[in-house]
Amino acid sequence: MENNLKSIRLEKGLTQQEVADELNVTRQTVSHWEKAQPLPPALALVDLSKLYNESISRIIGENRMITKKQLNFMALVGVLTLNYFLIPYLIPILSFLLIFIFFILVGVAFPFWNLYLFIFKNQSFTVIETGESFLYFGLGMLGIIVIYYVCKKSFKYIKSYIRYNIHSVLYETYEPNVK
């Protein structure tokens, strides 16, 4: 990497001071990065990539050039498995969740309904009926917490699936860059 940073900088016709001014660091920091003492942090690599209009892989010394994209068979099998075998099960799962949410809402609303009946309809309730309404309320609140964590985990899984696997079916092959 040490020779790469310097050679790319020289290719672009920049001085160490110009790079330092652009990245808001000292010239000595750029000099140390070019000698790999220490290596630039990841965010600095991103900024250097933008400044030099070069890929990070070239900056860190992987002088390779993309030649073609190839099919990753196992990633394709994984995507097909998820999309065609697991996703059809999502409809029954979502239906179950909606029914579960309905019962949660009924459980949470039950004591309020009983309170309405008691105040406005002058209906009296036994101690057991009152206890049951608070039990349903507690179960409903517990159900809300369960639904929250299930949805949170599901969204986290879907987000990571999309983020890490969207480009995995086709991958890039490289060959040495001859400049």
MDTraj code that builds the backbone (N, CA, C; nanometers):
import mdtraj as md
import numpy as np

residues = "MET GLU ASN ASN LEU LYS SER ILE ARG LEU GLU LYS GLY LEU THR GLN GLN GLU VAL ALA ASP GLU LEU ASN VAL THR ARG GLN THR VAL SER HIS TRP GLU LYS ALA GLN PRO LEU PRO PRO ALA LEU ALA LEU VAL ASP LEU SER LYS LEU TYR ASN GLU SER ILE SER ARG ILE ILE GLY GLU ASN ARG MET ILE THR LYS LYS GLN LEU ASN PHE MET ALA LEU VAL GLY VAL LEU THR LEU ASN TYR PHE LEU ILE PRO TYR LEU ILE PRO ILE LEU SER PHE LEU LEU ILE PHE ILE PHE PHE ILE LEU VAL GLY VAL ALA PHE PRO PHE TRP ASN LEU TYR LEU PHE ILE PHE LYS ASN GLN SER PHE THR VAL ILE GLU THR GLY GLU SER PHE LEU TYR PHE GLY LEU GLY MET LEU GLY ILE ILE VAL ILE TYR TYR VAL CYS LYS LYS SER PHE LYS TYR ILE LYS SER TYR ILE ARG TYR ASN ILE HIS SER VAL LEU TYR GLU THR TYR GLU PRO ASN VAL LYS".split()
xyz = np.array([
    [0.0817, -0.1193, 0.0000],
    [0.0000, 0.0000, 0.0000],
    [0.0859, 0.1255, 0.0000],
    [0.2048, 0.1161, 0.0619],
    [0.2846, 0.2371, 0.0762],
    [0.3220, 0.2989, -0.0578],
    [0.3634, 0.2182, -0.1544],
    [0.4008, 0.2736, -0.2848],
    [0.2780, 0.3122, -0.3645],
    [0.1689, 0.2449, -0.3396],
    [0.0457, 0.2705, -0.4140],
    [-0.0086, 0.4097, -0.3884],
    [-0.0213, 0.4484, -0.2629],
    [-0.0750, 0.5806, -0.2312],
    [0.0088, 0.6907, -0.2960],
    [0.1380, 0.6760, -0.2874],
    [0.2258, 0.7785, -0.3440],
    [0.2141, 0.7808, -0.4964],
    [0.2147, 0.6621, -0.5593],
    [0.2085, 0.6585, -0.7057],
    [0.0751, 0.7116, -0.7571],
    [-0.0334, 0.6808, -0.6892],
    [-0.1639, 0.7330, -0.7313],
    [-0.1678, 0.8841, -0.7152],
    [-0.1140, 0.9334, -0.6027],
    [-0.1103, 1.0790, -0.5799],
    [-0.0309, 1.1488, -0.6897],
    [0.0831, 1.0894, -0.7253],
    [0.1666, 1.1486, -0.8299],
    [0.0985, 1.1398, -0.9665],
    [0.0270, 1.0291, -0.9923],
    [-0.0490, 1.0167, -1.1172],
    [-0.1508, 1.1298, -1.1312],
    [-0.2129, 1.1653, -1.0193],
    [-0.3154, 1.2697, -1.0205],
    [-0.2556, 1.4094, -1.0170],
    [-0.1236, 1.4183, -1.0016],
    [-0.0565, 1.5478, -1.0040],
    [-0.0803, 1.6299, -0.8779],
    [-0.0941, 1.5636, -0.7666],
    [-0.1189, 1.6330, -0.6404],
    [0.0038, 1.6246, -0.5508],
    [0.0215, 1.7259, -0.4690],
    [0.1274, 1.7223, -0.3686],
    [0.0685, 1.6690, -0.2384],
    [0.1562, 1.6317, -0.1468],
    [0.1096, 1.5855, -0.0164],
    [0.0310, 1.6951, 0.0540],
    [0.0742, 1.8186, 0.0399],
    [0.0052, 1.9299, 0.1053],
    [-0.1349, 1.9481, 0.0480],
    [-0.1507, 1.9335, -0.0836],
    [-0.2835, 1.9477, -0.1441],
    [-0.3785, 1.8381, -0.0949],
    [-0.3267, 1.7167, -0.0843],
    [-0.4080, 1.6059, -0.0317],
    [-0.4434, 1.6334, 0.1137],
    [-0.3454, 1.6800, 0.1903],
    [-0.3685, 1.7098, 0.3317],
    [-0.4741, 1.8186, 0.3475],
    [-0.4662, 1.9227, 0.2665],
    [-0.5640, 2.0316, 0.2746],
    [-0.7041, 1.9807, 0.2389],
    [-0.7126, 1.8956, 0.1396],
    [-0.8427, 1.8435, 0.0960],
    [-0.9066, 1.7543, 0.2030],
    [-0.8232, 1.6784, 0.2754],
    [-0.8744, 1.5846, 0.3766],
    [-0.8731, 1.6430, 0.5177],
    [-0.8258, 1.7674, 0.5307],
    [-0.8173, 1.8342, 0.6611],
    [-0.7293, 1.7577, 0.7599],
    [-0.6132, 1.7146, 0.7110],
    [-0.5119, 1.6516, 0.7958],
    [-0.3803, 1.7236, 0.7694],
    [-0.2766, 1.6858, 0.8399],
    [-0.1462, 1.7493, 0.8164],
    [-0.0728, 1.6790, 0.7029],
    [0.0246, 1.7484, 0.6473],
    [0.1058, 1.6888, 0.5415],
    [0.1812, 1.5678, 0.5935],
    [0.2238, 1.5740, 0.7200],
    [0.2961, 1.4626, 0.7809],
    [0.2063, 1.3381, 0.7898],
    [0.0773, 1.3590, 0.8137],
    [-0.0151, 1.2454, 0.8192],
    [-0.0210, 1.1769, 0.6845],
    [-0.0297, 1.2548, 0.5773],
    [-0.0314, 1.1973, 0.4423],
    [0.0992, 1.1236, 0.4162],
    [0.2101, 1.1825, 0.4581],
    [0.3403, 1.1187, 0.4410],
    [0.3452, 0.9847, 0.5141],
    [0.2938, 0.9815, 0.6374],
    [0.2912, 0.8562, 0.7142],
    [0.2021, 0.7520, 0.6471],
    [0.0880, 0.7957, 0.5943],
    [-0.0004, 0.7019, 0.5250],
    [0.0698, 0.6420, 0.4040],
    [0.1441, 0.7251, 0.3318],
    [0.2132, 0.6761, 0.2132],
    [0.3253, 0.5785, 0.2485],
    [0.3779, 0.5881, 0.3704],
    [0.4799, 0.4938, 0.4176],
    [0.4174, 0.3780, 0.4951],
    [0.2834, 0.3799, 0.5062],
    [0.2082, 0.2769, 0.5810],
    [0.2492, 0.2739, 0.7275],
    [0.2731, 0.3920, 0.7863],
    [0.3084, 0.4014, 0.9279],
    [0.2259, 0.5105, 0.9937],
    [0.1098, 0.4972, 1.0375],
    [0.0202, 0.3811, 1.0322],
    [-0.0602, 0.3822, 0.9022],
    [-0.1384, 0.2784, 0.8835],
    [-0.2276, 0.2733, 0.7684],
    [-0.3396, 0.3750, 0.7871],
    [-0.3928, 0.4289, 0.6792],
    [-0.5030, 0.5241, 0.6931],
    [-0.6282, 0.4532, 0.7467],
    [-0.7073, 0.5215, 0.8285],
    [-0.8320, 0.4608, 0.8760],
    [-0.9303, 0.4411, 0.7597],
    [-1.0307, 0.3598, 0.7834],
    [-1.1266, 0.3245, 0.6776],
    [-1.1935, 0.4480, 0.6178],
    [-1.2320, 0.5432, 0.7008],
    [-1.2976, 0.6628, 0.6480],
    [-1.2020, 0.7460, 0.5631],
    [-1.0746, 0.7450, 0.5993],
    [-0.9762, 0.8162, 0.5180],
    [-0.9599, 0.7475, 0.3827],
    [-0.9668, 0.6146, 0.3805],
    [-0.9594, 0.5423, 0.2531],
    [-1.0758, 0.5801, 0.1623],
    [-1.1935, 0.5951, 0.2210],
    [-1.3104, 0.6365, 0.1420],
    [-1.2873, 0.7760, 0.0851],
    [-1.2363, 0.8671, 0.1684],
    [-1.2105, 1.0039, 0.1222],
    [-1.1000, 1.0072, 0.0165],
    [-0.9961, 0.9265, 0.0355],
    [-0.8891, 0.9203, -0.0644],
    [-0.9427, 0.8640, -0.1960],
    [-1.0302, 0.7660, -0.1859],
    [-1.0907, 0.7072, -0.3059],
    [-1.1690, 0.8115, -0.3844],
    [-1.2442, 0.8944, -0.3127],
    [-1.3200, 1.0011, -0.3789],
    [-1.2263, 1.1068, -0.4373],
    [-1.1255, 1.1442, -0.3614],
    [-1.0323, 1.2469, -0.4063],
    [-0.9558, 1.2033, -0.5316],
    [-0.9072, 1.0799, -0.5295],
    [-0.8283, 1.0291, -0.6416],
    [-0.9151, 0.9715, -0.7541],
    [-1.0434, 0.9555, -0.7264],
    [-1.1345, 0.8935, -0.8230],
    [-1.0850, 0.7537, -0.8603],
    [-1.0465, 0.6790, -0.7591],
    [-0.9961, 0.5421, -0.7744],
    [-1.0696, 0.4515, -0.6769],
    [-1.0699, 0.3227, -0.7056],
    [-1.1338, 0.2278, -0.6140],
    [-1.0459, 0.2091, -0.4909],
    [-1.1107, 0.1742, -0.3824],
    [-1.0361, 0.1501, -0.2582],
    [-0.9424, 0.0317, -0.2772],
    [-0.9842, -0.0687, -0.3538],
    [-0.8975, -0.1849, -0.3748],
    [-0.7670, -0.1442, -0.4442],
    [-0.7734, -0.0497, -0.5363],
    [-0.6494, -0.0033, -0.6004],
    [-0.5662, 0.0766, -0.5012],
    [-0.6318, 0.1566, -0.4190],
    [-0.5584, 0.2384, -0.3218],
    [-0.4833, 0.1511, -0.2228],
    [-0.5445, 0.0423, -0.1785],
    [-0.4775, -0.0421, -0.0793],
    [-0.3818, -0.1421, -0.1428],
    [-0.3683, -0.1359, -0.2757],
    [-0.2635, -0.2145, -0.3386],
    [-0.3096, -0.3331, -0.4185],
    [-0.4364, -0.3476, -0.4367],
    [-0.4861, -0.4567, -0.5190],
    [-0.4970, -0.4056, -0.6613],
    [-0.3863, -0.4069, -0.7323],
    [-0.3836, -0.3564, -0.8692],
    [-0.4470, -0.4590, -0.9622],
    [-0.5773, -0.4673, -0.9505],
    [-0.6500, -0.5614, -1.0330],
    [-0.7596, -0.4873, -1.1058],
    [-0.8010, -0.5463, -1.2130],
    [-0.9035, -0.4844, -1.2936],
    [-1.0165, -0.5854, -1.3098],
    [-1.1390, -0.5380, -1.3028],
    [-1.2539, -0.6267, -1.3200],
    [-1.2573, -0.6722, -1.4656],
    [-1.2623, -0.8024, -1.4858],
    [-1.2692, -0.8523, -1.6225],
    [-1.4110, -0.8933, -1.6599],
    [-1.4796, -0.9639, -1.5712],
    [-1.6170, -1.0038, -1.5998],
    [-1.6849, -1.0453, -1.4709],
    [-1.8152, -1.0550, -1.4806],
    [-1.8920, -1.1030, -1.3667],
    [-1.9261, -1.2485, -1.3904],
    [-1.9191, -1.3280, -1.2853],
    [-1.9518, -1.4693, -1.2947],
    [-2.0642, -1.5022, -1.1985],
    [-2.1344, -1.6095, -1.2290],
    [-2.2472, -1.6537, -1.1487],
    [-2.1986, -1.7324, -1.0284],
    [-2.2481, -1.6967, -0.9113],
    [-2.2212, -1.7717, -0.7900],
    [-2.3395, -1.8661, -0.7691],
    [-2.3193, -1.9930, -0.8020],
    [-2.4287, -2.0902, -0.8021],
    [-2.4911, -2.1058, -0.6634],
    [-2.4108, -2.1135, -0.5589],
    [-2.4646, -2.1336, -0.4236],
    [-2.5462, -2.0128, -0.3773],
    [-2.5029, -1.8930, -0.4139],
    [-2.5811, -1.7740, -0.3793],
    [-2.7131, -1.7742, -0.4543],
    [-2.7106, -1.8199, -0.5797],
    [-2.8343, -1.8307, -0.6572],
    [-2.9297, -1.9290, -0.5927],
    [-2.8778, -2.0428, -0.5476],
    [-2.9624, -2.1418, -0.4782],
    [-3.0207, -2.0806, -0.3514],
    [-2.9392, -2.0048, -0.2779],
    [-2.9878, -1.9400, -0.1556],
    [-3.0977, -1.8399, -0.1839],
    [-3.0798, -1.7587, -0.2873],
    [-3.1803, -1.6585, -0.3224],
    [-3.3104, -1.7272, -0.3662],
    [-3.2972, -1.8298, -0.4485],
    [-3.4165, -1.9025, -0.4929],
    [-3.4871, -1.9695, -0.3756],
    [-3.4090, -2.0247, -0.2843],
    [-3.4687, -2.0884, -0.1665],
    [-3.5470, -1.9863, -0.0856],
    [-3.4872, -1.8713, -0.0621],
    [-3.5566, -1.7693, 0.0155],
    [-3.6795, -1.7195, -0.0584],
    [-3.6633, -1.6872, -0.1848],
    [-3.7724, -1.6245, -0.2583],
    [-3.8858, -1.7191, -0.2941],
    [-3.8545, -1.8444, -0.3221],
    [-3.9596, -1.9326, -0.3710],
    [-4.0065, -2.0368, -0.2710],
    [-3.9304, -2.0600, -0.1657],
    [-3.9727, -2.1592, -0.0678],
    [-4.0083, -2.0972, 0.0667],
    [-3.9367, -1.9924, 0.1056],
    [-3.9642, -1.9320, 0.2356],
    [-4.0676, -1.8208, 0.2280],
    [-4.0628, -1.7397, 0.1232],
    [-4.1560, -1.6275, 0.1120],
    [-4.3014, -1.6737, 0.1054],
    [-4.3357, -1.7860, 0.0360],
    [-4.4759, -1.8299, 0.0398],
    [-4.5266, -1.8598, 0.1806],
    [-4.4353, -1.8913, 0.2711],
    [-4.4776, -1.9143, 0.4094],
    [-4.5018, -1.7844, 0.4842],
    [-4.4587, -1.6727, 0.4265],
    [-4.4778, -1.5441, 0.4933],
    [-4.6256, -1.5055, 0.5015],
    [-4.7056, -1.5410, 0.4012],
    [-4.8477, -1.5048, 0.4034],
    [-4.9188, -1.5708, 0.5210],
    [-4.9019, -1.7038, 0.5425],
    [-4.9648, -1.7606, 0.6629],
    [-4.9091, -1.7030, 0.7930],
    [-4.7793, -1.6752, 0.7946],
    [-4.7197, -1.6183, 0.9158],
    [-4.7770, -1.4790, 0.9417],
    [-4.7873, -1.3979, 0.8363],
    [-4.8448, -1.2641, 0.8530],
    [-4.9911, -1.2725, 0.8938],
    [-5.0648, -1.3684, 0.8384],
    [-5.2048, -1.3866, 0.8788],
    [-5.2134, -1.4209, 1.0265],
    [-5.1274, -1.5113, 1.0718],
    [-5.1246, -1.5474, 1.2133],
    [-5.0917, -1.4254, 1.2987],
    [-4.9944, -1.3451, 1.2540],
    [-4.9585, -1.2254, 1.3303],
    [-5.0747, -1.1270, 1.3384],
    [-5.1480, -1.1113, 1.2276],
    [-5.2630, -1.0199, 1.2297],
    [-5.3712, -1.0690, 1.3247],
    [-5.3974, -1.1992, 1.3246],
    [-5.4957, -1.2555, 1.4192],
    [-5.4465, -1.2368, 1.5624],
    [-5.3171, -1.2608, 1.5839],
    [-5.2583, -1.2436, 1.7163],
    [-5.2704, -1.0982, 1.7615],
    [-5.2439, -1.0046, 1.6690],
    [-5.2567, -0.8621, 1.7012],
    [-5.4013, -0.8280, 1.7350],
    [-5.4967, -0.8865, 1.6617],
    [-5.6378, -0.8633, 1.6919],
    [-5.6705, -0.9067, 1.8340],
    [-5.6251, -1.0257, 1.8722],
    [-5.6522, -1.0729, 2.0086],
    [-5.5805, -0.9881, 2.1130],
    [-5.4644, -0.9375, 2.0798],
    [-5.3941, -0.8475, 2.1716],
    [-5.4761, -0.7210, 2.1931],
    [-5.5252, -0.6645, 2.0843],
    [-5.6053, -0.5423, 2.0961],
    [-5.7334, -0.5670, 2.1755],
    [-5.7941, -0.6823, 2.1530],
    [-5.9145, -0.7166, 2.2308],
    [-5.8778, -0.7282, 2.3784],
    [-5.7652, -0.7953, 2.4069],
    [-5.7224, -0.8104, 2.5458],
    [-5.6926, -0.6780, 2.6126],
    [-5.6282, -0.5891, 2.5399],
    [-5.5949, -0.4580, 2.5959],
    [-5.7221, -0.3752, 2.6140],
    [-5.8161, -0.3869, 2.5208],
    [-5.9386, -0.3067, 2.5277],
    [-6.0412, -0.3629, 2.6251],
    [-6.0279, -0.4896, 2.6638],
    [-6.1295, -0.5554, 2.7466],
    [-6.1576, -0.4826, 2.8781],
    [-6.0564, -0.4456, 2.9564],
    [-6.0885, -0.3762, 3.0812],
    [-6.1524, -0.2400, 3.0583],
    [-6.1162, -0.1742, 2.9494],
    [-6.1775, -0.0448, 2.9202],
    [-6.3249, -0.0620, 2.8815],
    [-6.3555, -0.1691, 2.8105],
    [-6.4944, -0.2009, 2.7772],
    [-6.5741, -0.2283, 2.9041],
    [-6.5155, -0.3056, 2.9950],
    [-6.5827, -0.3329, 3.1224],
    [-6.6018, -0.2046, 3.2033],
    [-6.5045, -0.1163, 3.1999],
    [-6.5174, 0.0119, 3.2696],
    [-6.6296, 0.0943, 3.2082],
    [-6.6400, 0.0946, 3.0777],
    [-6.7502, 0.1641, 3.0089],
    [-6.8855, 0.1061, 3.0535],
    [-6.8947, -0.0259, 3.0547],
    [-7.0206, -0.0890, 3.0967],
    [-7.0534, -0.0560, 3.2425],
    [-6.9522, -0.0529, 3.3266],
    [-6.9735, -0.0251, 3.4677],
    [-7.0207, 0.1188, 3.4889],
    [-6.9581, 0.2150, 3.4196],
    [-6.9895, 0.3557, 3.4413],
    [-7.1191, 0.3961, 3.3718],
    [-7.1321, 0.3615, 3.2458],
    [-7.2437, 0.4148, 3.1673],
    [-7.3643, 0.3220, 3.1599],
    [-7.3458, 0.1944, 3.1784],
    [-7.4580, 0.0995, 3.1688],
    [-7.4964, 0.0413, 3.3048],
    [-7.4292, 0.0853, 3.4085],
    [-7.4564, 0.0416, 3.5459],
    [-7.4534, -0.1101, 3.5602],
    [-7.3619, -0.1720, 3.4902],
    [-7.3479, -0.3172, 3.5020],
    [-7.2435, -0.3468, 3.6081],
    [-7.2743, -0.4375, 3.6954],
    [-7.1783, -0.4709, 3.8007],
    [-7.1029, -0.5981, 3.7626],
    [-6.9806, -0.6087, 3.8119],
    [-6.8952, -0.7227, 3.7812],
    [-6.8487, -0.7862, 3.9104],
    [-6.8307, -0.9185, 3.9059],
    [-6.7782, -0.9887, 4.0231],
    [-6.6278, -0.9655, 4.0294],
    [-6.5717, -1.0034, 4.1404],
    [-6.4277, -0.9898, 4.1578],
    [-6.3542, -1.0745, 4.0533],
    [-6.4054, -1.1919, 4.0240],
    [-6.3414, -1.2811, 3.9258],
    [-6.3461, -1.2178, 3.7868],
    [-6.4586, -1.1582, 3.7483],
    [-6.4701, -1.0945, 3.6176],
    [-6.3755, -0.9744, 3.6066],
    [-6.3616, -0.8998, 3.7139],
    [-6.2694, -0.7868, 3.7147],
    [-6.1254, -0.8359, 3.7039],
    [-6.0941, -0.9418, 3.7779],
    [-5.9600, -1.0009, 3.7703],
    [-5.9294, -1.0534, 3.6308],
    [-6.0299, -1.1161, 3.5670],
    [-6.0114, -1.1664, 3.4308],
    [-5.9815, -1.0523, 3.3336],
    [-6.0515, -0.9402, 3.3500],
    [-6.0286, -0.8289, 3.2580],
    [-5.8864, -0.7751, 3.2724],
    [-5.8349, -0.7693, 3.3955],
    [-5.6967, -0.7241, 3.4139],
    [-5.5970, -0.8290, 3.3649],
    [-5.6324, -0.9569, 3.3761],
    [-5.5476, -1.0631, 3.3223],
    [-5.5387, -1.0498, 3.1701],
    [-5.6541, -1.0279, 3.1042],
    [-5.6544, -1.0096, 2.9589],
    [-5.5732, -0.8855, 2.9195],
    [-5.5848, -0.7814, 2.9988],
    [-5.5076, -0.6607, 2.9724],
    [-5.3581, -0.6907, 2.9803],
    [-5.3170, -0.7613, 3.0837],
    [-5.1753, -0.7973, 3.0996],
    [-5.1261, -0.8851, 2.9867],
    [-5.2074, -0.9830, 2.9468],
    [-5.1695, -1.0687, 2.8349],
    [-5.1603, -0.9882, 2.7050],
    [-5.2519, -0.8939, 2.6877],
    [-5.2474, -0.8086, 2.5691],
    [-5.1214, -0.7249, 2.5662],
    [-5.0833, -0.6679, 2.6795],
    [-4.9606, -0.5874, 2.6859],
    [-4.8378, -0.6748, 2.6603],
    [-4.8373, -0.7962, 2.7151],
    [-4.7281, -0.8894, 2.6900],
    [-4.7215, -0.9244, 2.5413],
    [-4.8382, -0.9419, 2.4792],
    [-4.8439, -0.9704, 2.3359],
    [-4.7877, -0.8566, 2.2534],
    [-4.8128, -0.7336, 2.2952],
    [-4.7577, -0.6174, 2.2237],
    [-4.6049, -0.6208, 2.2280],
    [-4.5502, -0.6554, 2.3417],
    [-4.4042, -0.6641, 2.3552],
    [-4.3495, -0.7754, 2.2653],
    [-4.4180, -0.8903, 2.2624],
    [-4.3738, -1.0017, 2.1780],
    [-4.3772, -0.9609, 2.0310],
    [-4.4870, -0.8996, 1.9875],
    [-4.4988, -0.8558, 1.8479],
    [-4.3892, -0.7551, 1.8146],
    [-4.3603, -0.6642, 1.9062],
    [-4.2553, -0.5653, 1.8823],
    [-4.1214, -0.6336, 1.8559],
    [-4.0830, -0.7291, 1.9413],
    [-3.9542, -0.7954, 1.9237],
    [-3.9514, -0.8855, 1.8010],
    [-4.0616, -0.9504, 1.7678],
    [-4.0667, -1.0329, 1.6469],
    [-4.0493, -0.9455, 1.5234],
    [-4.1204, -0.8339, 1.5186],
    [-4.1082, -0.7426, 1.4042],
    [-3.9679, -0.6833, 1.3963],
    [-3.9111, -0.6461, 1.5093],
    [-3.7765, -0.5874, 1.5114],
    [-3.6742, -0.6871, 1.4576],
    [-3.6805, -0.8127, 1.5034],
    [-3.5873, -0.9155, 1.4559],
    [-3.6097, -0.9442, 1.3082],
    [-3.7349, -0.9492, 1.2641],
    [-3.7660, -0.9772, 1.1235],
    [-3.7109, -0.8676, 1.0340],
    [-3.7335, -0.7413, 1.0700],
    [-3.6838, -0.6313, 0.9889],
    [-3.5313, -0.6285, 0.9869],
    [-3.4694, -0.6615, 1.0994],
    [-3.3236, -0.6651, 1.1049],
    [-3.2701, -0.7745, 1.0121],
    [-3.3356, -0.8903, 1.0121],
    [-3.2939, -0.9999, 0.9251],
    [-3.3104, -0.9613, 0.7783],
    [-3.4238, -0.9053, 0.7440],
    [-3.4505, -0.8669, 0.6049],
    [-3.3508, -0.7608, 0.5596],
    [-3.3228, -0.6635, 0.6468],
    [-3.2272, -0.5579, 0.6128],
    [-3.0882, -0.6162, 0.5875],
    [-3.0431, -0.7066, 0.6745],
    [-2.9102, -0.7653, 0.6548],
    [-2.9083, -0.8563, 0.5332],
    [-3.0178, -0.9258, 0.5056],
    [-3.0237, -1.0102, 0.3862],
    [-3.0062, -0.9252, 0.2612],
    [-3.0801, -0.8179, 0.2544],
    [-3.0718, -0.7321, 0.1369],
    [-2.9332, -0.6684, 0.1271],
    [-2.8816, -0.6206, 0.2399],
    [-2.7535, -0.5497, 0.2376],
    [-2.6371, -0.6391, 0.1965],
    [-2.6345, -0.7623, 0.2484],
    [-2.5177, -0.8462, 0.2263],
    [-2.5319, -0.9436, 0.1094],
    [-2.6525, -0.9680, 0.0626],
    [-2.6692, -1.0714, -0.0385],
    [-2.7201, -1.0228, -0.1725],
    [-2.7487, -0.8966, -0.1845],
    [-2.8087, -0.8494, -0.3087],
    [-2.7128, -0.8629, -0.4265],
    [-2.5847, -0.8498, -0.4018],
    [-2.4874, -0.8597, -0.5106],
    [-2.4103, -0.9913, -0.5071],
    [-2.4590, -1.0885, -0.4340],
    [-2.3823, -1.2112, -0.4197],
    [-2.4049, -1.3110, -0.5319],
    [-2.5107, -1.2971, -0.6082],
    [-2.5367, -1.3931, -0.7150],
    [-2.4339, -1.3771, -0.8270],
    [-2.4027, -1.2541, -0.8612],
    [-2.2980, -1.2285, -0.9591],
    [-2.1779, -1.1697, -0.8871],
    [-2.0624, -1.2277, -0.9095],
    [-1.9431, -1.1732, -0.8458],
    [-1.8410, -1.1373, -0.9527],
    [-1.7486, -1.0505, -0.9146],
    [-1.6516, -0.9984, -1.0095],
    [-1.5247, -1.0812, -1.0080],
    [-1.4682, -1.1025, -1.1244],
    [-1.3384, -1.1670, -1.1336],
    [-1.2361, -1.0611, -1.1729],
    [-1.1127, -1.0820, -1.1314],
    [-1.0093, -0.9823, -1.1507],
    [-0.8889, -1.0432, -1.2221],
    [-0.8164, -0.9588, -1.2851],
    [-0.6858, -0.9954, -1.3384],
    [-0.5924, -0.8785, -1.3130],
    [-0.4634, -0.9016, -1.3117],
    [-0.3696, -0.7924, -1.2827],
    [-0.3868, -0.6776, -1.3825],
    [-0.3767, -0.5590, -1.3272],
    [-0.3882, -0.4388, -1.4087],
    [-0.2512, -0.4078, -1.4658],
    [-0.2404, -0.4036, -1.5944],
    [-0.1100, -0.3756, -1.6558],
    [-0.1055, -0.2323, -1.7016],
    [-0.0414, -0.1479, -1.6226],
    [-0.0281, -0.0061, -1.6558],
    [0.1154, 0.0277, -1.6755],
])
top = md.Topology()
chain = top.add_chain()
for i, resn in enumerate(residues, 1):
    res = top.add_residue(resn, chain, resSeq=i)
    for name in ("N", "CA", "C"):
        top.add_atom(name, md.element.get_by_symbol(name[0]), res)
traj = md.Trajectory(xyz[None], top)
